[in-house]
Amino acid sequence: MTASEPTSTLERNLMIVPGPLDPPARLLMGPGPISAYPSVLRAMSTPLVGQYDPFMTATMNETQELYRGVWATRNEATLLVDGTSRAGIEAALISLLRPGDRVLVPVFGRFGHLLAEIAERAMTEVHTIETAWGQVFPTSAIEDAIVRVRPAVLALVHGDTSTTMAQPLDEIGAICARHGVLFYSDATASLGGNAFETDAWGLDAATAGLQKCLGGPSGSAPLTLSERAVEVIRARGRIEAGIREEGDPEASDFIRSNYFDLGMILDYWGPRRLNHHTEATSMLWAARECARLMLIEGRDATIARHALAGEAMLAGVRALGLGIFGDVAHKMNNVVAVEIPEGVPGEAVRAALLDDFGIEIGTSFGPLHGRVWRIGTMGYNARPDAVLTTLAALETVLGRFGRRVPRGGGVEAASDVYRAA
């Protein structure tokens, strides 16, 4: 045995146990996730308490009230689903839709296809309408489809990061109400950075995630439900054996998921505090802080900050001579799809930005993969230094790959937007 070889099991184990976690410094300027607010990360590191500790239940109540402000709603049924934003989507759809129900999904990007996929797995009759990626639907097209399909639920993405488009929703709630249709929207990519008026627009259900404009990590899904949606969910009520009490409902067409049963989750968050799962405590702390920061800044002010950052980034990439994909009039505030110039290796540019500058930007999916970069300005990163740093780095990397761009043009154009504001 040589001197360098381990002499005991303990020494051998120490040789294969990794060191402490030490992620590289990154500026996350893609379509999400993004760099979290520092105070959100600090909140997550605070101590845990028991799930029925008075502090815990008080914080749950407090968080519900905060998210009523974020969602612009008076809905009592406003809470968190423990899981990523997709968990919120699945909880909403599987709880609102019975097997065999018709659901209408207008698809204008990858995440419309996701809603259809989840609805299909819920054993519903899925109907879709589609428009070209980079466009949105006229309201009349959605109403025509509702009249033709007669769905129980309209499921519609608000902001689809795959195309960067935001579908106008302000007239659709009234249409759904007129035709007796529940209106659900996935606001994962838009909530907190774009106008979203739950009550004023007549939403029956909406879900989101923390990892985009709300400025937190992925892992908690804010959700809000109208009284009409709650009635549908309660009509499918079932309480687990072991905690069921006399008089509790026992519907025959109960919700087919246990974890995503919003009836039981409502009972967990509500006055009964019926045990359903153990709340993800650190994610609750994070979600609370995300909402608190937004309401301290002011809901309208936060949206305006995202709009300004998005305008600055748009001006900057255009000043670098880069094209923009899609209908800019319907672009989300918080992400832009930049057309990759001919002859420029898109993935090599992304790798150079990451390796040399610690900046991450995104590619896209399906027909847009390899055609666009998606650059986000959201949450903590919707600020001037993040925008200007990204544009300066992009200019340098483009030059390295033979793309002639105006020297300092992107930074100057973005700075002009900020100065004008």
N, C-alpha and C positions, 0 to 999 in steps of 0.2 A: 504494500500500500504506500503510495507517495504521500508527501506531506500535505499536498493540496486536496486530497480526496477526503470526503466527509467520514468521520469516525463513529457517528451515531445516527440513529433514526431521526432524532431532533435536528441534527445538522443537515441531514438530507432533506427533511421537510422544509427547513428554512431556505434552502437553495431554490425550491420551486414555488414558495409562497410569494406572490407579487407584493411590491411595496405599496405605500399609501396611494390612493387615487389622486392623480394630478393632471386634470384635463388641460389641453393647450388653451392659451388665450385666443378667443375667436370673436370676431364681430359678425354676427349672424344677420346678413342682409338679404337673405332669400325670402321665399314665400311663407316661411314658418317651418319649424319653430324659430323664435328670435331670442335675442339676449334678454333675460329677465331683469326686471327692476331690481336693484340691489336690496331694497327693503323687503321684496318678496322672498328673496333667498334667505335673508336674515330671519324673516318670520318662520320659514320652514325649519330653521335650526333651533327653534325654541322648544321647550320641554313638551312632552306628551302628557295627556291626562286621560282618565277613563272615559269610555263612550257615554256614560250617564252621569259623569261628574257635572255638578251644577255649572261650572265654568264652560264645559263642553256644550251643554244644551243651550246655555245663554249665547254662546258664540254662534251656534247654528241658527238661532233665531235672529241674531244680529246680522249674520251673513245673508239670510233670506231678505231682510229689509234693505240691505245694501244693493242686492241684485234687482230688487224692484226698481231702484233708481237707475241702475245700469240699463235695464230692459225698457224703462219708461212705461211701467205697468203698475196697476193696483192688484194684480193677480195674487191671491193668497197662496196659490200653489206655485211658488217660485223657490227653487232649491237647487242642489247639486246632485248629479249622478257621479258616483265614484268610477272613474275610468276616463279614457281619452274622449275627445269630441265625438268619435264614432260611437262610443257607448251611449252618449246622450241621444244621438240619432236613432240608434236601435231601440232604446227604451221608448222613445216617443212613437215610433212607427209600430212596434209590436204591441204596444199598449193601446193605441188608438184604432188599429186595424184588426178586424176579425178575419179568420180564414175565409176566403171567398169574396171579401169586400173588393170593390173596385177602387183603385188608386190611380190618380193621374200625376205623372211626373214630366214636366217640361225640362228637356235636357239641352243645355247650352255649353256643356263642358264635362270633364271627367266626373265631377261630383254629383251631377244629375244622374249619371249612370250608377253611381254608388247608391243613391236613394232607391232607384229601381231595383237594384240587386237585393238590398235589405228587405224591401217590400215583397219581392218575389219569395225570399226565404221565409217570410211570414205567411206564405201560402195564400197570397192575395192575387186578384186579377189585375195585373199591372198594364196600364196604358201609358205610352210615351208619345210626346211630340218633340221634334228636334229642330234646331236651327243651327246654322253654321257656327263653328267655334270662332269667337271674336265678335259675335253679335248677341243681342238679347231679343226677347219676344215682345212684340206689341201686345198690349193688354187685350186687344180684341181677339188675338189668336188664342190666348189662354181661355177667354170666355167661350169662344166657339168650341174649343175642345171640352170644356166642362159641360156645355149643353149636349154635346154628342155622346160623351162617355158616361155622364151622370155618376161621378165617383163619390165615394164616402169621404175621401180625403184628397186634397190637393197638396202634394209634397214638392216644394220648390226651394232650390238653393238661392240664397240672396246674393252672396259674392262668391264666385267660383275662381279660386286661385289658379286653376289650370289654364284659364284664358284671361284672367284678371278682370273679367266683366262683372258688373253689379246689375242684377235684374231689378227694375223698378217694381216696388210692391205696394205703393200707396193706394192704388185703386182696386187691388185684387181682393182684399178682405171684404169689401162691399159686394163684389161679384159673388164670392163664395157664400156670403150670408144670404144673398138673394136666391141662390140655388140650393141652399141647405147642405153645403159642403164644408167640412172642417178644413181649416187653412193652417198647414204646418210649413215652417221655413227653417232651413239650416243656415245659421248665421255664424258658423265657425270662423270664417275668414274675415267677416265684416264688422262684427259687434265691437264697439268701442272706438272704431276708426272711421265709421261711416254712419250716416243717419239711419236709425232703426227705431221705429215708433210702434211698439207692440200693440198698445191699446188703440192709438189713433189709426193704425192701419188695419185693425181688425184681425190680428193674428190669434189663432186658437192654441197654437203650440209653437215654441221656438227653442232651439238648442244652440250651444256654442262650445268653445274651448278656451283655455287660458293662453295658449301658446302663440297667439298672433297679436292683435291690437290690445288685448288686455294685459300683455306684458308679463306673463308667468310661464311656468313649465307646463308641458302636456301632462294630463292625468286627472283633471277634474272638468266636468261638463255642466256648466250652468244651464238651467232649463226653466221655462215658465209655461204655465197652462191656464187657459181661460176656464171659467166656470162650466162652459159647455163641454170642453174637453174633459174636465174632471168628471162630469156626469157620465160620459161615455166610459171612462176608465172605471168608475165606481160600479157601473152596471155589470162589469166583468170581475167583480171583486171576489177574492178568495184569500182567506187567512190560513197560514200554515197550521197543521195539527201540532199541538204542543204549546201554542200560544193563543189558539182560538178560544173565544169566549162565547157563551150562550148569546144567540142573536146575531152573531157575525155572519156576513154573507157567504154564500157557497154557490156562486154562479156556475152553470154547466159549461158555458163558453168562456171560461176563465183565461186570462192572459197566459200564453204558452211558455213564457220564460219566467223563471223564478227570480234571477238576479235583476232583470230589467223590468219587472212588474212594477209599474209606477203607482199602482194602488197600494202596494205594500211599502214602497219607498215613501209615499205620502204619509202613511201611518207612522213610519219611522221618524220623519221630520216633524210630524204634527203632534198635537197634545198627548196622544196615546203613547207615543214613543215605543211602539211595538218593535221588538228586535227583528231586524232584517239582515243586516250585515254589520260589521264593525267599521264605522266611518273612518276614512283615510285621513287621520288627524292632521298630518303635515300638509296635505293637499287642501284641507279646509282652511288652515292658517294662510296658505298661499292665495287661495281664492278670495278670502276675506280681504287680504292686503291689496290684491289687484283691483277689487271694486272700490275699496277705500281710497286708493290713489286717484282713481278716475273721478270720483265724486268730490274729492278735495280740490282737484284741478278744475272741476266743473265739466259736466258731460258735454256741453256744447263746445267748451274750450278744448277738450281732448280731441274731439272730432275735427275741430278747426286746425289743431296742430298737425294731425295726420294729413289733412287736406293740403296744408302748406308744405309739409315735407314731401308729399307726393308730387306737388306742382314743381318743387325745386328739383327733384330727381328727374322728372320728365323733361324739364328744360335742360338739365345737364346732359342727359344722354342724347338729346336731340342736337345740342351744341357740339357733341363729339361726332356728329354726322351719322348717327345710328337711327334706323327706322323703328317705328313703334307698331306692334301688332294689334289689330282689333279696332273696334269703334271707341276712340278715345273719349267720346262724349259719355260713354257708359262705363268707363274704367273705374275700378275701385280707387279710393284715395291712397291705399296702403301698399299697392304693388303695381309694377309696370312690366309688361312683356316687351323685351328689347329684341328686335330681329338680329340674328347673328349675321354679320356681313359675309358675303360670298368670299370664299378662300381663307376665312379665319377659322381655325379649329376651336369650336365652341368648348369642348371639354378640356382642352389644353389651357384655354384662357381661365376657366373656372379653377383648374388645378393650380395655376400660377398665382391667382389671387389668394387662394387658400395657403399655399406653401410659403409664398414670399411676403404676404401682407396680413395673413390671418383673417381674411375676409371671405365669407361664404355667400355666393349667390346661387340661384337655382336654375335647373333646366326645367323641362315640362314633360307632359305625358302624351301618349298616343300620336295624333297627327302633328303635334307641335314639338315632339321630342327631337332635339338637335336643330330646331329652327329658331328657338328663342331662348334668351336668358330671362329669368324672372327675378327682379330686384325688388325687395320689400323695404318699406319705410314704416315700421309699425312698432307700437308699444314704446319701450325704452329707447329704441333706435330711431324713432321719429323725431330726430333732433339734428341741428345743423352740422355738428362736427361729424356725426356718422354719415350723413349724406355727402359732405364734401370730401371726407377721407375715402369713401368708396369711389367717387368719381375720379379723384386723383389717381388712385390705384388702377382703376380700369383704363384710364388714359395711358398710363405707363405700360401696362400689359399689352394693350392693343398695339402700341408702337413696337413692342418687342416682336410681335407676330406680323409685322409688316403693314399694319393698317395706319395710314397717315391721318392724324387727327389734329385739330387746332390746339396748339400748345396752351394749356390752361383753360381751354374753352369751356369744358364741362363745369369746372369749379366756379369760373366767373359767371356763367349763366345761372347756376344755382344760387350763387351769392346775390345776384341781382334780384332774384325772386324774394329772398329773405330780406334784403334791404328795402325793397318796395313794400313789404308787409310791415 
